[in-house]
């Protein structure tokens, strides 16, 4: 069972949702986060600091190193399409399955790119995930994205592989 720290029914998920919805109005903060080239860049942006501050006192705070993981979540959440609220907040299609969906006769995220993604450590994930979100037109579940970044490691990589590979388009 995958950890669901940021599930929409959990306090951390509710805070994340409200914060993300607020980014629609905070166009400057959203733009700053979209320009961040790394989680360290994002960590210096007031919008990311606001998210981390609001998450204090939730289950997130009980995990070592939690504060260092939040800027990446904030930065990538800014790359989600603010006009695709239904996809971002309510579509439960797992992110790896979205990556494997056919776009013509190929998956949205190529098998090669996906395999490279699985080899990355958390601190290397930021820029490649920006590209993945662009390939998905900014349509990914906010809560799953946050959980993936927060819990990225061998177990989650295996879960992603088991979700992605069976959904690849079959070629002759």
C-alpha positions as CSV (number, residue, x, y, z in Angstrom):
1,X,0.0,0.0,0.0
2,X,1.4,3.4,-1.0
3,X,1.7,6.0,1.6
4,X,-1.0,8.7,1.3
5,X,0.3,11.5,3.4
6,X,-1.2,14.0,1.0
7,X,-4.5,12.3,0.4
8,X,-7.4,14.8,-0.2
9,X,-9.0,13.6,3.1
10,X,-5.9,14.2,5.2
11,X,-5.1,17.6,6.7
12,X,-1.9,17.8,4.7
13,X,-3.8,17.1,1.5
14,X,-6.5,19.7,2.3
15,X,-3.8,22.3,3.0
16,X,-2.0,21.4,-0.3
17,X,-5.3,21.7,-2.2
18,X,-6.1,25.1,-0.7
19,X,-2.6,26.3,-1.3
20,X,-2.7,25.1,-5.0
21,X,-6.1,26.8,-5.6
22,X,-4.6,30.0,-4.1
23,X,-1.8,29.8,-6.7
24,X,-4.4,30.6,-9.4
25,X,-4.9,34.0,-7.8
26,X,-1.2,34.4,-6.9
27,X,0.0,34.6,-10.5
28,X,3.3,36.2,-9.4
29,X,4.1,33.4,-6.9
30,X,3.1,30.7,-9.4
31,X,5.3,32.3,-12.1
32,X,8.2,32.5,-9.6
33,X,7.8,28.8,-8.8
34,X,7.6,27.8,-12.4
35,X,10.9,29.6,-13.0
36,X,12.7,27.8,-10.2
37,X,15.4,25.6,-11.6
38,X,15.7,23.4,-8.5
39,X,14.1,22.7,-5.2
40,X,16.7,24.9,-3.6
41,X,15.6,27.8,-5.9
42,X,12.0,27.0,-5.0
43,X,12.8,27.0,-1.2
44,X,13.6,30.8,-1.5
45,X,10.2,31.7,-2.9
46,X,7.5,33.0,-0.6
47,X,4.8,30.8,-2.1
48,X,6.8,27.6,-1.3
49,X,7.6,28.9,2.2
50,X,3.9,29.6,2.8
51,X,3.1,25.9,1.9
52,X,5.8,24.6,4.3
53,X,4.6,26.9,7.0
54,X,1.0,25.8,6.6
55,X,2.0,22.1,6.7
56,X,3.5,22.5,10.2
57,X,1.5,20.5,12.7
58,X,0.3,18.0,10.2
59,X,1.5,14.4,9.8
60,X,4.0,15.6,7.3
61,X,6.1,17.3,10.0
62,X,6.6,13.9,11.7
63,X,8.9,12.7,8.9
64,X,12.6,13.5,9.1
65,X,13.7,15.9,6.4
66,X,10.1,16.9,5.5
67,X,10.9,20.6,5.2
68,X,13.5,19.9,2.5
69,X,10.9,18.0,0.4
70,X,8.2,20.6,0.3
71,X,9.9,23.1,-2.0
72,X,10.0,20.5,-4.8
73,X,6.4,19.7,-4.3
74,X,5.5,23.4,-4.5
75,X,7.6,24.0,-7.6
76,X,6.2,21.0,-9.4
77,X,2.6,21.8,-8.3
78,X,3.0,25.2,-10.0
79,X,3.5,23.3,-13.3
80,X,0.1,21.8,-13.0
81,X,-2.5,23.4,-15.3
82,X,-4.6,25.8,-13.1
83,X,-7.4,25.5,-15.6
84,X,-7.6,21.7,-15.3
85,X,-8.9,21.6,-11.8
86,X,-10.9,18.4,-12.4
87,X,-7.8,16.5,-13.6
88,X,-5.5,17.9,-11.0
89,X,-7.8,17.5,-8.0
90,X,-10.2,14.7,-8.9
91,X,-8.8,12.3,-11.5
92,X,-7.5,9.3,-9.8
93,X,-5.6,7.8,-12.8
94,X,-2.2,6.9,-11.4
95,X,0.6,9.1,-12.7
96,X,2.6,6.3,-14.2
97,X,-0.5,5.1,-16.1
98,X,-1.0,8.6,-17.5
99,X,2.6,8.5,-18.6
100,X,2.0,5.2,-20.4
101,X,-1.2,6.3,-22.2
102,X,-1.0,6.1,-25.9
103,X,-0.4,9.3,-27.9
104,X,-0.7,7.9,-31.4
105,X,1.2,4.7,-31.4
106,X,3.6,5.7,-28.6
107,X,3.2,6.4,-24.9
108,X,3.1,10.0,-23.7
109,X,6.3,9.4,-21.7
110,X,8.6,7.1,-23.6
111,X,9.8,3.9,-22.1
112,X,13.4,5.2,-22.2
113,X,12.5,8.4,-20.4
114,X,10.5,6.5,-17.8
115,X,13.4,4.1,-17.1
116,X,15.7,7.0,-16.7
117,X,13.2,8.6,-14.2
118,X,13.2,5.4,-12.2
119,X,17.0,5.5,-11.8
120,X,17.0,9.0,-10.3
121,X,17.3,9.8,-6.7
122,X,14.9,12.4,-5.1
123,X,17.4,15.2,-5.4
124,X,17.7,14.6,-9.2
125,X,14.0,14.3,-9.9
126,X,12.9,17.9,-10.1
127,X,13.9,18.9,-13.7
128,X,12.9,15.6,-15.3
129,X,9.5,15.8,-13.6
130,X,8.9,19.3,-15.0
131,X,9.4,17.8,-18.4
132,X,7.0,14.9,-17.6
133,X,4.4,17.3,-16.5
134,X,4.8,19.3,-19.7
135,X,4.3,16.1,-21.7
136,X,1.1,15.5,-19.7
137,X,-0.1,19.0,-20.4
138,X,0.0,19.8,-16.7
139,X,-2.6,17.3,-16.0
140,X,-1.6,15.1,-13.1
141,X,-3.2,14.4,-9.7
142,X,-1.8,17.0,-7.2
143,X,-2.0,14.6,-4.3
144,X,-0.3,11.7,-6.0
145,X,2.4,14.0,-7.3
146,X,3.0,15.3,-3.8
147,X,3.1,11.8,-2.3
148,X,5.5,10.6,-5.0
149,X,7.9,13.4,-4.4
150,X,7.7,13.1,-0.6
151,X,8.1,9.3,-0.6
152,X,10.4,8.8,-3.7
153,X,12.5,5.7,-3.2
154,X,12.8,2.0,-4.1
155,X,9.3,1.0,-3.0
156,X,7.6,3.8,-4.9
157,X,9.8,3.2,-8.0
158,X,8.7,-0.4,-8.0
159,X,5.0,0.7,-7.7
160,X,5.5,3.0,-10.6
161,X,7.0,0.3,-12.8
162,X,4.1,-2.0,-12.0
163,X,1.7,0.7,-13.0
164,X,3.5,1.9,-16.1
165,X,4.7,-1.1,-18.0
166,X,1.4,-3.1,-18.2
167,X,-0.3,0.1,-19.7
168,X,2.2,0.6,-22.5
169,X,0.6,0.6,-25.9
170,X,1.2,-2.7,-27.7
171,X,3.2,-2.4,-30.9
172,X,3.3,-5.0,-33.6
